[in-house]
C-alpha cells in the first residue's frame, strides 16, 4: 500500500517558486529535495534521505513566504504556490551561526584529522565563509574509544546529527546508538558509553560511512604493515 501511495505522489505535480523562479516537481518532496532536484544547493549536515530527516542541525534553513520563522527545508513539504528563498542575508546569517556554534564546541584538529578535506562540517564551514568563530564553547573531553578490531569513536568530534543512530536502527536494525544525557551534555553513544566491543555491534561500518565528521572512523593498521614490510625476518 505504501509503495502504491508513493507512486501516486510521484505522478502528481506541484509548482513552487524557489529564489524567484518557478519549478514543477513531484508532490510529496521536501523543499530540500525539490531544490536539489533543480540544482539549487542547500547545505545540510544531519540529513540522510529516507533515513535521517529530523531537522536538528538547522543548517538547511530557508525563508518561506508567510512563515514568521526560518524553516528546516529537509522536513518542510512542498505545496502548490509555495514561495521559498534559499540564500537571503537572513538565511546565510542563521546558517553561519548554527555552524559556528557547532565549531565552538568542536575539537578542531583538522590538519591531523582522518577526515581532513573530506569532512562535511569542514566543507560547509568553508562554503559559508566562516573564518572567525565568535563563540567559546566548553570543549569538554568526552574520551576516545577504540577497544575493538574495526571502529574508532572520538566523541569530541560528534555534532549530535544522529545519522549513525538512524542508519544503525533503520537499516542494520542493531540499535547500538542512542542519545545520552540532555541539553549541552547530550552525546550519541551506546548505552553507558560502552565501547562497541562490549555491545551488540556487528562492525558493519555503516555508521562510519554515515558520519559527517571524524567522530567515527575505521581503524588503520598502516604503521603495523610498514613495520612488517621492513622486518627482514618476515621476508
BAFI-3210 file (N, C-alpha, C; in Angstrom, 3 decimals, decimal comma, padded with zeros to 6 digits):
// residues 235
n [1|2|3|4|5|6|7|8|9|10|11|12|13|14|15|16|17|18|19|20|21|22|23|24|25|26|27|28|29|30|31|32|33|34|35|36|37|38|39|40|41|42|43|44|45|46|47|48|49|50|51|52|53|54|55|56|57|58|59|60|61|62|63|64|65|66|67|68|69|70|71|72|73|74|75|76|77|78|79|80|81|82|83|84|85|86|87|88|89|90|91|92|93|94|95|96|97|98|99|100|101|102|103|104|105|106|107|108|109|110|111|112|113|114|115|116|117|118|119|120|121|122|123|124|125|126|127|128|129|130|131|132|133|134|135|136|137|138|139|140|141|142|143|144|145|146|147|148|149|150|151|152|153|154|155|156|157|158|159|160|161|162|163|164|165|166|167|168|169|170|171|172|173|174|175|176|177|178|179|180|181|182|183|184|185|186|187|188|189|190|191|192|193|194|195|196|197|198|199|200|201|202|203|204|205|206|207|208|209|210|211|212|213|214|215|216|217|218|219|220|221|222|223|224|225|226|227|228|229|230|231|232|233|234|235]
n.u [000,835|001,917|003,940|002,361|001,048|003,255|004,033|001,795|002,023|004,347|003,440|001,796|002,000|003,424|003,690|006,139|007,842|011,194|013,701|012,782|012,158|010,012|009,245|008,343|007,630|007,611|004,853|004,972|007,632|010,274|011,269|014,043|014,719|013,390|014,722|017,347|016,830|016,482|018,957|019,702|021,628|021,369|022,835|023,455|023,666|022,709|020,979|019,891|018,640|015,495|016,327|017,442|015,748|015,326|015,772|017,585|020,075|019,837|021,061|020,097|018,179|015,604|013,911|010,461|007,724|005,270|005,698|006,729|009,129|012,379|012,568|013,322|014,484|014,689|012,621|010,364|007,480|006,813|004,379|001,602|002,117|003,913|006,413|009,804|012,916|016,323|018,789|019,039|020,115|019,348|019,030|021,626|023,009|021,826|022,569|025,372|025,618|024,588|026,464|028,796|028,301|028,368|031,063|032,244|032,289|033,685|036,366|038,817|040,824|041,778|043,936|045,214|043,227|041,486|039,515|040,166|039,785|037,854|035,564|032,316|031,399|033,575|033,609|031,110|031,439|033,519|032,316|030,397|031,932|033,131|035,391|036,125|035,270|032,861|032,037|032,609|032,991|032,553|034,258|034,442|036,074|035,274|036,368|037,979|037,320|038,412|038,603|038,232|038,148|037,758|036,509|036,879|036,016|035,576|034,381|034,632|034,415|031,885|028,797|026,224|024,338|022,864|022,947|024,414|022,999|020,473|020,971|021,938|019,766|017,559|018,425|020,429|019,359|020,400|020,475|022,438|023,255|022,177|020,663|022,351|022,142|021,190|020,365|023,153|024,892|024,377|025,168|025,677|025,645|026,583|024,756|025,508|027,887|029,533|032,190|032,210|032,880|031,760|029,087|026,133|027,153|027,861|030,019|029,709|030,225|028,558|027,784|030,119|030,357|028,132|028,679|029,300|031,617|034,880|034,236|033,516|035,425|037,264|039,560|043,019|045,822|048,221|050,858|051,668|051,696|053,774|055,895|055,953|056,606|059,155|060,554|063,137|063,051|060,627|060,631]
n.v [-001,201|001,249|001,605|001,929|004,329|006,061|005,962|007,116|009,703|010,551|010,801|012,985|016,534|019,622|023,173|025,391|028,295|029,015|031,011|033,073|031,875|029,709|026,296|022,989|020,166|016,751|015,942|015,612|015,775|017,210|020,624|020,777|018,493|019,149|021,494|020,565|018,855|020,578|021,601|023,512|024,308|023,520|023,668|021,004|018,987|017,011|015,551|012,594|011,023|009,506|008,207|009,732|012,291|014,799|017,422|018,636|019,942|022,481|023,740|023,735|025,690|027,801|030,658|030,931|032,178|033,865|032,497|033,020|032,306|030,988|027,997|024,522|023,047|020,346|018,989|020,281|020,239|020,454|022,489|023,497|026,617|027,505|029,692|030,155|031,194|030,710|031,807|034,247|037,197|036,877|034,095|033,184|034,279|032,907|030,263|030,448|031,076|028,740|026,786|027,901|027,687|024,909|024,498|025,875|024,212|022,102|019,877|021,084|019,702|019,740|019,462|017,143|015,326|012,380|012,780|015,071|017,462|015,881|016,182|016,821|018,829|020,572|021,295|022,582|024,744|026,075|026,729|028,498|030,588|030,894|032,274|033,266|032,395|033,427|032,501|030,842|027,670|025,033|022,939|020,125|017,076|014,159|011,720|008,848|006,036|002,867|000,139|-002,188|-004,300|-002,809|-000,151|003,277|005,669|008,974|011,028|013,724|014,959|014,659|015,833|015,501|014,789|012,536|010,720|008,315|006,854|006,671|005,195|002,853|001,939|001,908|000,710|-001,339|-002,393|-002,818|-001,197|000,196|002,810|005,685|008,727|010,111|011,607|015,123|018,279|020,482|018,528|016,284|013,294|011,095|007,788|004,351|002,559|003,647|004,583|002,547|000,668|-000,300|-002,964|-004,125|-004,420|-005,104|-004,613|-005,225|-004,553|-003,491|-001,112|000,819|003,054|004,516|005,295|006,919|009,019|012,507|013,772|013,402|011,793|009,122|006,484|004,195|001,808|002,150|000,311|000,967|001,689|-000,645|-002,410|-001,309|-001,729|-004,504|-004,997|-003,955|-005,626|-007,813|-010,485|-011,382|-011,620]
n.w [000,000|000,816|-001,119|-003,390|-002,783|-002,760|-005,437|-006,599|-005,574|-006,856|-009,428|-009,250|-009,488|-008,320|-008,388|-007,427|-006,172|-006,212|-005,112|-006,776|-009,203|-011,045|-010,481|-011,376|-009,615|-008,305|-006,185|-002,633|-002,076|-000,073|000,614|000,487|-001,053|-003,424|-004,187|-004,614|-006,697|-008,800|-009,080|-007,154|-004,545|-001,184|001,898|004,259|007,245|009,042|007,493|005,871|003,173|003,447|005,715|007,852|008,595|010,236|010,912|012,786|012,738|011,685|009,584|007,050|006,748|005,365|003,923|004,020|002,373|004,188|006,509|009,815|011,091|010,162|008,213|008,470|005,689|005,073|006,219|005,514|003,657|000,122|-001,576|-003,615|-005,095|-003,188|-001,916|-001,799|-000,432|-000,665|-000,131|001,209|003,090|005,744|005,920|005,317|007,484|009,638|009,069|009,241|011,937|013,146|012,310|013,327|016,061|016,349|015,739|017,815|019,968|019,141|018,687|016,941|015,088|012,462|010,568|011,339|011,441|010,450|008,593|007,235|004,668|003,635|005,030|006,027|007,762|007,786|005,068|004,765|006,522|005,232|002,777|003,681|004,363|006,872|008,931|011,358|014,708|016,745|019,180|022,322|023,287|025,795|025,322|026,193|027,232|026,024|025,648|024,059|022,157|021,285|021,658|020,076|017,118|014,721|014,576|015,369|017,859|018,366|020,563|020,908|018,483|017,644|016,358|017,111|015,156|014,672|012,610|012,570|014,456|013,229|010,852|011,908|013,392|011,561|009,173|009,613|011,912|014,480|016,682|018,201|018,909|020,817|022,112|024,868|028,084|028,470|026,857|026,536|027,276|025,844|024,156|021,381|021,635|022,496|025,053|028,344|027,436|026,499|024,924|021,448|021,274|023,454|023,191|021,136|018,579|015,145|013,683|011,086|009,809|008,730|010,205|010,237|007,574|007,415|009,163|009,362|010,128|011,700|013,818|013,893|012,651|010,562|011,877|011,437|010,142|009,125|009,957|011,268|009,127|007,533|009,300|009,328|006,656|006,607|008,259|008,316|009,058|008,302|005,614]
ca.u [000,000|002,789|004,596|001,348|000,844|004,436|003,974|000,764|002,564|005,317|002,699|001,203|002,995|003,108|004,575|006,553|008,825|012,433|014,592|012,211|011,873|009,003|009,653|007,322|008,292|006,644|004,254|005,488|009,022|010,565|011,883|015,439|014,755|012,966|015,797|018,456|016,378|016,642|020,348|019,894|022,269|021,090|023,717|022,844|024,595|022,049|020,042|020,139|017,346|014,701|016,939|017,524|015,129|014,870|015,908|018,202|021,291|019,377|021,922|019,365|017,031|015,242|012,789|009,209|006,807|004,129|006,142|007,448|010,474|013,042|012,121|014,279|013,999|014,707|011,363|009,262|006,961|006,416|002,940|001,290|002,212|004,894|007,491|010,951|014,187|017,334|020,110|018,929|021,051|018,865|019,323|023,076|023,404|021,367|023,413|026,703|025,501|024,421|027,729|029,763|028,012|028,906|032,526|032,703|032,413|034,248|037,824|039,173|042,152|041,539|045,111|045,602|042,022|041,400|038,558|040,600|039,457|036,737|034,682|031,150|031,384|034,631|033,188|030,016|032,024|034,288|031,371|029,708|032,898|033,396|036,822|036,254|034,194|032,643|031,562|033,568|032,318|033,243|035,233|034,650|036,791|034,401|037,119|038,251|037,061|038,853|038,927|037,582|039,016|037,462|035,950|037,313|034,971|036,065|033,184|034,902|034,126|030,480|027,949|024,871|023,442|022,057|022,989|024,874|021,895|019,402|021,319|022,079|018,433|016,615|018,971|021,061|018,495|021,213|020,119|023,639|023,387|021,007|021,093|022,579|022,110|020,288|020,898|024,513|025,650|023,926|026,084|025,085|026,588|025,995|024,356|026,572|029,097|030,395|032,859|031,447|033,210|031,040|027,645|025,685|027,623|028,366|031,161|029,389|030,824|027,588|027,817|031,313|030,019|027,110|029,186|029,771|032,881|035,831|033,848|033,592|036,344|037,817|040,895|044,090|046,951|049,263|052,183|051,975|052,020|055,113|056,850|056,042|057,329|060,557|061,133|063,845|062,724|059,363|060,811]
ca.v [000,000|002,420|001,782|002,453|005,732|006,802|006,075|008,100|011,024|010,903|011,179|014,300|017,603|020,935|024,241|026,300|029,300|028,986|032,121|033,886|031,111|028,663|024,927|021,958|018,992|015,781|016,176|014,720|016,087|018,315|021,764|020,424|017,576|019,880|022,413|019,802|018,300|021,601|022,061|024,594|023,656|023,947|022,857|020,256|018,108|015,855|014,925|011,431|010,767|008,361|007,577|010,703|013,544|015,250|018,877|019,056|020,753|023,829|024,305|023,775|026,587|028,678|031,563|030,559|033,317|033,669|031,891|034,004|031,834|030,185|026,608|023,492|022,596|018,884|018,430|021,157|019,687|021,389|022,576|024,371|028,051|027,809|030,588|029,889|031,828|029,847|032,423|035,639|037,558|036,267|032,661|032,995|034,604|031,820|029,093|030,694|030,986|027,331|026,073|028,461|027,096|023,549|024,576|026,433|023,118|021,005|019,802|021,383|019,165|019,436|019,033|015,779|014,502|011,415|013,272|016,352|017,674|015,002|016,346|017,626|020,030|021,434|021,807|023,538|025,939|026,769|027,297|029,622|031,663|031,082|032,462|033,519|031,807|034,415|031,860|029,990|026,536|024,442|021,985|019,009|015,914|013,007|010,475|008,189|004,611|002,045|-001,195|-003,182|-004,533|-002,145|001,202|004,235|006,639|010,178|011,770|015,159|015,462|014,363|017,032|015,082|014,805|011,317|009,910|006,973|006,200|006,390|004,126|001,628|001,484|001,701|-000,125|-002,545|-002,865|-003,262|-000,303|000,397|004,187|006,433|009,953|010,018|012,902|016,118|019,616|020,586|017,330|015,160|012,598|009,943|006,746|003,143|002,685|003,821|004,914|001,378|000,519|-001,140|-004,371|-004,596|-004,434|-005,951|-004,089|-006,263|-003,957|-003,398|000,106|001,761|004,296|005,247|005,902|007,957|010,119|013,623|014,300|012,351|011,197|007,676|006,169|002,840|001,714|001,973|-000,540|001,301|001,616|-002,060|-003,013|-000,867|-002,428|-005,881|-004,973|-003,622|-006,643|-008,808|-011,845|-011,775|-011,707]
ca.w [000,000|000,900|-002,411|-004,302|-002,439|-003,186|-006,893|-006,910|-005,265|-007,885|-010,630|-009,011|-009,556|-007,757|-008,851|-006,368|-006,571|-005,436|-005,472|-007,837|-010,414|-010,858|-010,791|-011,189|-009,033|-007,789|-004,876|-001,596|-001,781|000,832|-000,066|000,239|-002,186|-004,619|-004,565|-005,174|-007,970|-009,846|-008,983|-006,196|-003,404|000,182|002,748|005,362|007,958|009,666|006,557|005,027|002,546|003,892|006,886|008,949|008,180|011,549|011,017|014,051|012,614|011,329|008,551|005,782|006,883|004,246|004,163|003,359|002,411|005,073|007,767|010,627|011,374|009,143|008,246|008,063|004,374|004,947|006,741|005,102|002,401|-000,931|-001,876|-004,739|-004,833|-002,140|-002,319|-000,926|-000,752|-000,068|000,038|001,655|004,159|006,988|005,842|005,423|008,859|010,505|008,809|009,804|013,396|013,505|012,121|014,274|017,372|016,314|015,764|019,091|020,934|018,358|018,739|015,556|014,769|011,047|009,801|011,727|011,478|009,359|007,603|006,685|003,250|003,282|006,191|005,662|008,603|007,270|003,761|004,964|007,137|004,201|001,806|004,314|004,585|008,303|009,185|012,796|015,494|017,806|020,412|023,023|023,917|026,950|024,800|027,121|026,693|026,228|025,570|022,783|022,330|020,155|022,148|019,215|015,955|013,455|014,533|016,386|018,198|019,031|020,946|020,878|017,144|017,341|016,291|017,505|013,988|014,792|011,396|012,930|015,151|012,279|009,921|012,698|013,790|010,467|008,107|010,171|012,996|015,617|017,791|019,007|019,379|021,296|022,800|026,309|028,768|027,907|026,618|026,022|027,654|025,029|023,243|020,702|022,024|023,065|026,446|029,336|026,672|026,377|023,637|020,519|021,510|024,632|022,926|020,027|017,300|014,236|012,983|009,656|009,296|008,158|010,988|009,806|006,286|007,635|009,994|008,544|010,656|012,068|015,085|013,677|011,559|010,566|012,462|010,467|010,536|008,151|010,580|011,510|007,828|007,162|010,163|008,854|005,377|006,879|009,131|007,477|009,469|007,695|004,163]
c.u [000,870|003,475|003,622|001,115|002,023|004,445|002,931|001,253|003,547|004,626|002,060|002,301|002,491|004,107|004,864|007,593|010,019|013,349|014,101|011,899|010,893|009,540|008,485|008,018|007,229|006,120|004,828|006,948|009,116|011,182|013,335|015,556|014,398|014,080|016,954|018,093|016,581|018,002|020,518|020,415|021,873|021,958|022,941|023,923|023,910|021,233|020,639|018,790|016,739|015,258|016,952|017,038|014,480|015,037|016,589|019,392|020,991|020,279|021,163|018,182|016,850|014,131|011,585|008,246|005,577|004,486|006,987|008,902|011,064|012,646|013,241|013,773|013,940|013,428|010,155|008,746|006,621|004,899|002,739|001,365|003,208|005,998|008,621|012,147|015,281|018,636|020,030|019,942|020,649|019,194|020,816|023,559|023,024|022,227|024,797|026,676|025,402|025,732|028,796|029,554|028,514|030,427|033,045|032,948|033,070|035,766|038,358|040,621|042,196|042,765|045,555|044,411|041,975|040,447|038,954|040,415|038,366|035,695|033,532|031,062|032,409|034,205|032,083|030,551|032,792|033,359|030,604|030,653|033,191|034,903|037,101|035,053|033,978|032,231|032,667|032,812|033,135|034,347|035,489|035,398|035,988|035,129|037,151|038,115|037,526|039,250|038,161|038,400|038,849|037,150|036,462|036,211|035,588|034,856|033,382|034,590|032,692|029,666|026,485|023,866|022,505|022,058|023,449|023,750|020,800|019,742|021,484|020,711|017,575|017,114|019,535|020,241|019,279|020,967|021,279|023,651|022,060|021,511|021,227|022,655|021,158|020,998|022,288|025,358|025,273|025,062|025,317|026,048|025,853|025,632|025,539|027,927|030,081|031,075|032,043|031,729|032,404|029,544|027,353|026,090|028,207|029,532|030,932|029,995|029,855|027,570|029,010|031,031|029,056|027,651|029,735|031,106|033,834|035,484|033,880|034,510|036,812|039,211|041,916|045,174|048,134|050,655|052,599|052,371|053,426|056,180|057,043|056,826|058,827|061,275|061,814|063,492|061,414|059,448|060,836]
c.v [001,252|002,686|002,364|003,935|006,586|006,995|007,103|009,520|011,485|011,345|012,558|015,358|018,846|021,933|025,181|027,257|029,230|030,078|032,871|033,159|029,989|027,311|023,993|020,679|018,009|016,173|015,185|014,943|017,115|019,444|021,448|019,517|018,281|020,802|021,665|019,171|019,280|022,298|023,350|023,962|024,316|023,082|022,135|019,401|016,860|015,031|013,708|011,002|009,449|007,680|008,520|012,058|014,167|016,750|019,377|019,988|022,207|024,508|024,492|024,744|027,470|029,623|031,090|031,730|032,997|033,044|032,902|033,604|031,112|028,725|025,665|022,840|021,083|018,235|019,262|020,690|020,782|021,384|023,563|025,847|028,454|028,707|030,504|030,700|031,121|030,554|033,902|035,914|036,901|034,779|032,419|033,247|033,467|030,570|029,263|030,594|029,533|026,575|026,594|027,906|025,652|023,574|025,081|025,351|021,896|021,021|019,915|020,989|018,799|018,883|017,616|014,826|013,588|011,869|014,624|016,390|016,731|015,021|017,262|018,902|021,038|022,078|022,855|024,843|026,756|027,438|028,488|030,784|031,932|031,141|032,719|032,930|032,693|033,813|031,006|028,891|025,982|023,484|020,839|017,867|014,664|011,663|009,871|006,689|003,842|000,628|-002,273|-003,296|-003,567|-000,661|002,048|005,258|007,786|011,062|013,282|015,775|015,175|015,656|016,686|015,119|013,599|010,446|008,485|006,182|005,790|005,220|002,795|001,060|001,075|000,755|-001,431|-003,190|-003,462|-002,410|-000,100|001,775|004,770|007,704|009,707|011,429|013,863|017,436|019,586|019,356|016,111|014,602|011,436|008,783|005,461|003,367|002,708|004,118|003,736|001,366|-000,430|-002,624|-004,978|-004,729|-005,255|-005,433|-005,215|-005,752|-003,851|-002,154|001,096|003,094|005,153|005,979|007,068|009,175|011,251|014,210|013,132|011,682|009,676|007,408|004,725|002,862|001,446|001,055|-000,284|001,160|000,178|-002,766|-002,616|-001,560|-003,864|-005,964|-004,764|-004,684|-007,725|-010,257|-012,325|-011,898|-013,176]
c.w [000,000|-000,438|-003,433|-004,059|-002,895|-004,700|-007,315|-006,655|-006,335|-009,167|-010,487|-008,974|-008,834|-008,312|-007,691|-006,911|-005,640|-005,967|-006,715|-009,128|-010,098|-011,297|-010,532|-010,763|-008,548|-006,407|-003,874|-001,276|-000,664|000,019|-000,410|-000,984|-003,484|-005,106|-005,209|-006,512|-009,112|-009,728|-008,185|-004,916|-002,091|001,092|003,834|006,015|008,499|008,679|005,844|004,476|003,006|005,141|008,072|008,445|009,414|011,772|012,269|013,874|012,281|010,306|007,242|005,814|005,646|004,697|003,355|003,502|003,256|006,400|008,540|010,834|010,166|009,323|007,803|006,775|004,240|005,465|006,334|003,748|001,389|-001,063|-003,016|-004,310|-003,766|-002,703|-001,299|-001,397|000,044|000,281|000,401|002,763|005,478|007,031|006,022|006,846|009,809|010,311|009,406|011,323|013,837|013,399|013,071|015,678|017,437|016,445|017,101|020,131|020,305|018,469|017,315|015,264|013,288|010,331|010,139|011,757|010,254|008,263|007,011|005,172|002,748|004,401|005,808|006,490|008,111|005,948|003,893|005,543|006,099|003,190|002,366|004,619|006,042|008,527|010,662|013,508|016,716|019,141|021,022|023,747|025,071|026,528|025,777|026,442|027,027|026,102|024,180|022,988|021,097|020,590|021,382|017,928|014,796|013,504|015,698|016,603|018,975|019,335|020,867|019,509|016,723|017,353|016,581|016,338|013,957|013,535|011,682|013,585|014,167|011,377|010,650|013,062|012,612|009,384|008,660|011,285|014,163|016,864|018,763|019,662|019,856|021,975|024,301|026,887|028,060|027,677|026,035|026,358|026,813|024,176|022,613|020,874|022,398|024,529|027,388|028,687|026,617|025,011|022,763|020,705|022,650|024,405|021,672|018,652|016,447|013,389|011,484|009,017|008,694|008,906|010,591|008,497|006,479|008,366|009,135|008,996|010,929|013,379|015,025|012,499|011,677|011,181|011,362|011,031|009,614|008,760|010,836|010,216|007,383|008,003|009,713|007,548|005,608|007,712|008,271|007,849|008,856|006,172|003,728]
res [x|x|x|x|x|x|x|x|x|x|x|x|x|x|x|x|x|x|x|x|x|x|x|x|x|x|x|x|x|x|x|x|x|x|x|x|x|x|x|x|x|x|x|x|x|x|x|x|x|x|x|x|x|x|x|x|x|x|x|x|x|x|x|x|x|x|x|x|x|x|x|x|x|x|x|x|x|x|x|x|x|x|x|x|x|x|x|x|x|x|x|x|x|x|x|x|x|x|x|x|x|x|x|x|x|x|x|x|x|x|x|x|x|x|x|x|x|x|x|x|x|x|x|x|x|x|x|x|x|x|x|x|x|x|x|x|x|x|x|x|x|x|x|x|x|x|x|x|x|x|x|x|x|x|x|x|x|x|x|x|x|x|x|x|x|x|x|x|x|x|x|x|x|x|x|x|x|x|x|x|x|x|x|x|x|x|x|x|x|x|x|x|x|x|x|x|x|x|x|x|x|x|x|x|x|x|x|x|x|x|x|x|x|x|x|x|x|x|x|x|x|x|x|x|x|x|x|x|x|x|x|x|x|x|x]
***
